[in-house]
Amino acid sequence: MKKFVFIYYGNNKAENMTEEQSKAVMEKWMAWYGSLNSQVVDGGNPFASNGMSVTSSETALIPADMWPAKGYTIIEAADMDAAVKIAQGCPMLEDDSEGTVRVYEALPM
């Protein structure tokens, strides 16, 4: 099995949701994770909104309009096609009209 990193992007913000909406979203995520069983290597975490961009010449806050990453998950799958199929079931794609999951294979060192 290979490892794949899912990086989540979107516009929904927890602070703009009601308690009921947040609970419904969390239930969808937990059901999705539950369906993945042992394929989840690292369930990940959401990211804070104050990410920084670091280059050799500057350090700057990533502005909200730059579509910053929202969080990550690491899974195991046979290949990229299998990982993409798993990503297509991500609740973010249903709950956020601009939701995207970027899938990267984590290469062994």
FENURGI-V489619 format. One line per field, one symbol per residue. ss: DSSP state (~ for helix, > for strand, _ for the rest). phi: phi as a letter, one per 40 degrees, with the letter a starting at -180 (. if undefined). burial: + if it has 9 or more other ideal C-beta (glycine too) atoms within 8 Angstrom, else -. Layout:
ss->???
phi->???
burial->???
//
This chain:
ss->_>>>>>>>>____~~~__~~~~~~~~~~~~~~~~~~~~~>>>___>_____>>>____>>>__~~~__>>>>>>>>>__~~~~~~~~___~~~~~____>>>>>>>___
phi->.bcbbcbcbibcbdccbcccccccccccccccdcccfccccacgaccccbcbbbbcbabacccdccfccbiaabbbacacdcccccccccddcccbcbcabcbbccccb
burial->-+++++++++-+----+----+--+--++--++--+--++---+--+---+-+--------------++++++++++--+-+++-++--++++-++--+++-+-++---
//
